[in-house]
Amino acid sequence: MEKHHAETIHNVVRHFRADASVQALLLGGSLIHGFARPDSDVDIAIVVSADEFTRRRAANRLTFFDRALCTYPGGYVDGKYMDVGFLQLVAERGSEPARYAFAGAKVLFSNVDGLDAMLARIVRYPAEGKADRIARFAAQLVGWRWFFSEGTKKENRYLQLLAVQKVVLFSCRIVLAANELLYPFHKWMRRVTLAAPRQPPGFGGSIEQLLAAPTFELIDAHVRATLVFAGLEHDAVDATWGANFMRDTELKWMAETPAIDDW
């Protein structure tokens, strides 16, 4: 860690220790994920009492932003307020990005009993649902391949670009799931995925080609290679993707679960 980051964290801890409503303070973001640069901000999770969290939610004041606590030019502290109930909810049914946010989190101070055990539950990959996750991601993968072909046929550039993004997203989701790695959301997805020990041959290069100059032939080859990697039969996925796509995209509003992109 850079010296100025350590100094800033010291200031942050001193600031929040003086607030009686704060029960715990966690360090997150790029500093704990190993992605930090010298100019990276300091990300924190601020655990407050249930009453304070309720008040903040009602007032739409769930974020913290401050430059004065930083000891380096351009730096800032970026925080989110939460309570123990929120952490318990993430542990029970949080989306993968919600869980990943706490991976490697450093407890700067805490008055919460069992916080370390709760964090361990939060960042555990839900391996019991892995096969179902991969199958549903595969339906999205094949579905968005079709949407790319439709975008090409109808000269719909927006649909083409969206389809490319989704093909990259869901092929990465399959690789992450196969390795039992949490999906970190878009900012770090490629970095985390390409560091996975198991992935299709040439996976990173294939993604770069798709993003630079997508064609249906490239997308089709990428989709097929990803399905082979996942141990799925292409024709079986192709024959059933419509119903699965509809369940997880068009009808997702009916379920009290995260969108398939984050699930």
C-alpha positions in Angstrom: 0.0 0.0 0.0 1.2 3.5 -0.8 2.2 5.6 2.2 -0.4 8.3 1.3 -3.1 5.6 1.3 -2.1 4.4 4.7 -2.1 8.0 6.0 -5.5 8.6 4.6 -6.9 5.5 6.1 -5.6 6.6 9.5 -7.5 9.9 9.1 -10.6 8.0 8.0 -10.5 5.7 11.1 -10.0 8.7 13.4 -12.9 10.5 11.8 -15.5 7.6 12.1 -14.4 6.5 15.6 -15.7 9.8 16.8 -19.2 9.0 15.5 -21.2 7.1 18.1 -23.6 5.8 15.4 -20.8 3.9 13.6 -20.5 0.3 14.7 -17.8 -0.8 12.3 -15.7 0.4 9.4 -14.4 -1.7 6.6 -11.9 -1.0 3.9 -12.8 -2.2 0.4 -12.3 -1.3 -3.3 -9.2 -1.5 -5.3 -6.9 -1.2 -2.2 -8.1 -4.6 -0.9 -8.6 -6.3 -4.3 -5.0 -5.7 -5.4 -6.0 -3.4 -8.2 -4.9 0.0 -6.7 -2.9 2.6 -8.5 -1.1 5.5 -6.7 -4.1 7.8 -7.4 -6.8 5.3 -6.4 -9.5 6.5 -4.0 -10.2 4.9 -0.6 -13.4 2.9 -0.5 -15.1 2.2 2.8 -18.2 0.5 4.1 -19.7 2.3 7.1 -21.8 0.0 9.4 -24.2 2.1 11.5 -27.0 1.2 13.9 -30.3 0.1 12.5 -32.0 3.3 13.5 -29.3 5.4 11.8 -29.5 3.3 8.7 -33.3 3.7 8.6 -33.0 7.5 8.9 -30.4 7.7 6.2 -32.4 5.5 3.8 -35.5 7.8 4.3 -33.3 10.9 3.6 -31.5 9.2 0.7 -28.2 9.8 2.4 -26.5 6.4 2.1 -23.2 7.6 0.6 -20.1 9.4 1.9 -17.7 11.5 -0.1 -14.8 13.5 1.3 -11.5 15.0 -0.1 -10.3 16.6 3.1 -9.4 13.3 4.8 -7.0 12.5 1.9 -3.3 13.3 2.0 -2.7 13.2 -1.7 -3.7 15.4 -4.6 -6.9 14.3 -6.4 -7.7 11.7 -3.8 -11.0 11.1 -2.1 -12.8 8.8 0.3 -15.9 7.1 -1.1 -18.2 5.3 1.3 -21.5 3.5 1.6 -23.6 3.3 4.8 -25.2 0.0 5.8 -26.3 -1.8 8.9 -25.9 -5.3 10.2 -29.2 -6.3 8.8 -28.0 -5.3 5.3 -24.9 -7.5 5.7 -27.0 -10.4 6.8 -29.2 -10.0 3.7 -26.1 -10.0 1.5 -25.0 -13.2 3.2 -28.4 -14.8 2.7 -29.2 -13.8 -0.9 -26.9 -11.0 -2.2 -26.0 -10.8 -5.8 -22.4 -11.8 -6.8 -21.3 -8.2 -7.2 -22.7 -7.4 -3.8 -20.7 -10.3 -2.3 -17.6 -9.5 -4.2 -17.5 -6.0 -2.8 -16.6 -7.6 0.6 -14.0 -10.0 -0.7 -10.8 -9.4 1.2 -12.4 -6.5 3.1 -10.3 -5.3 6.0 -12.0 -4.5 9.3 -10.6 -1.1 10.4 -12.5 -1.2 13.6 -15.7 -3.0 14.9 -18.1 -3.3 17.8 -20.2 -5.9 15.9 -20.1 -9.4 17.4 -19.4 -12.1 14.7 -18.6 -9.7 12.0 -15.7 -11.8 10.6 -17.9 -14.9 10.4 -20.6 -12.9 8.6 -18.1 -11.6 6.1 -16.9 -15.1 5.5 -20.5 -16.2 4.6 -20.9 -13.2 2.3 -17.8 -13.9 0.2 -18.4 -17.7 -0.1 -19.1 -18.7 -3.7 -22.6 -20.3 -3.9 -21.2 -23.6 -5.4 -24.4 -25.5 -4.8 -26.1 -23.6 -7.6 -23.1 -23.6 -10.0 -24.5 -26.0 -12.6 -27.8 -24.1 -12.9 -25.9 -20.8 -13.1 -23.8 -22.1 -16.0 -26.8 -23.5 -17.9 -28.7 -20.2 -17.5 -25.7 -18.1 -18.5 -25.3 -20.4 -21.6 -28.9 -19.6 -22.7 -28.1 -15.9 -22.5 -24.9 -16.5 -24.4 -26.6 -18.3 -27.3 -29.5 -15.8 -27.2 -27.4 -12.8 -27.6 -25.5 -14.5 -30.4 -28.9 -14.6 -32.2 -29.6 -10.9 -31.3 -26.3 -10.0 -33.0 -27.3 -11.7 -36.2 -30.7 -9.9 -36.0 -28.9 -6.6 -35.5 -26.7 -7.3 -38.5 -29.7 -8.3 -40.7 -31.6 -5.2 -39.7 -28.6 -2.8 -39.8 -29.3 -2.0 -36.1 -25.9 -0.9 -34.8 -27.2 -0.4 -31.2 -28.4 -4.0 -31.0 -25.2 -5.3 -32.5 -23.1 -3.5 -29.9 -25.4 -4.5 -27.0 -25.2 -8.1 -28.2 -21.4 -8.1 -28.3 -21.3 -6.7 -24.7 -23.7 -9.4 -23.5 -21.8 -12.2 -25.3 -18.6 -11.1 -23.6 -20.4 -10.7 -20.2 -22.0 -14.2 -20.2 -19.0 -16.0 -21.6 -17.0 -14.4 -18.7 -19.8 -15.4 -16.3 -19.5 -19.0 -17.4 -15.7 -19.0 -16.9 -16.0 -17.4 -13.5 -18.7 -19.9 -12.4 -16.6 -22.8 -13.6 -13.8 -21.5 -11.4 -16.2 -20.7 -8.5 -15.2 -17.1 -8.6 -17.6 -14.3 -7.8 -18.5 -11.9 -10.6 -17.0 -8.5 -9.6 -19.3 -6.4 -11.9 -18.2 -4.7 -15.1 -15.2 -2.6 -14.1 -13.0 -5.6 -13.0 -14.7 -8.4 -14.9 -12.2 -9.0 -17.6 -9.3 -8.7 -15.2 -10.7 -11.2 -12.7 -11.9 -13.6 -15.5 -8.6 -13.7 -17.4 -6.7 -14.4 -14.2 -8.9 -17.6 -13.6 -6.9 -20.8 -13.7 -9.4 -22.5 -16.0 -10.7 -20.9 -19.2 -11.1 -21.8 -22.9 -7.9 -21.7 -25.0 -7.3 -18.2 -26.4 -10.2 -16.8 -24.4 -8.7 -13.4 -23.7 -7.7 -12.9 -27.4 -11.1 -13.9 -28.5 -12.7 -11.3 -26.3 -10.4 -8.6 -27.6 -11.3 -9.5 -31.2 -15.0 -9.3 -30.4 -14.7 -5.9 -28.8 -12.5 -4.5 -31.6 -14.2 -5.8 -34.8 -17.1 -8.1 -34.1 -18.5 -10.4 -36.8 -21.0 -13.2 -36.5 -18.3 -15.7 -37.4 -16.2 -14.5 -34.5 -19.1 -14.5 -32.1 -20.2 -18.0 -33.1 -16.7 -19.4 -32.6 -16.5 -17.7 -29.2 -19.9 -19.0 -28.1 -19.1 -22.6 -29.3 -15.7 -22.6 -27.6 -17.2 -21.4 -24.3 -19.9 -24.1 -24.4 -17.3 -26.8 -25.0 -15.3 -25.5 -22.1 -18.5 -25.6 -19.9 -19.2 -29.2 -21.0 -22.5 -28.2 -22.6 -23.9 -29.6 -25.9 -24.3 -26.7 -28.3 -27.4 -28.1 -30.1 -29.2 -28.8 -26.7 -28.6 -25.2 -25.5 -29.6 -23.8 -28.9 -32.8 -25.7 -28.9 -33.9 -24.5 -25.4 -32.4 -21.0 -25.0 -35.6 -19.2 -25.9 -37.6 -20.3 -22.8 -34.7 -19.9 -20.5 -33.9 -16.4 -21.9 -37.5 -15.3 -21.4 -37.5 -16.6 -17.8 -34.3 -14.7 -16.9 -34.8 -11.6 -19.0 -38.3 -10.8 -20.1 -40.0 -12.2 -17.0 -37.4 -11.5 -14.4 -39.5 -8.6 -13.0 -41.8 -11.3 -11.6 -39.1 -12.8 -9.3 -37.6 -11.2 -6.2 -34.1 -12.1 -7.3 -31.3 -10.1 -9.0 -31.2 -9.6 -12.7 -29.5 -12.4 -14.6 -26.6 -10.0 -15.4 -25.7 -9.8 -11.7 -27.1 -13.0 -10.4 
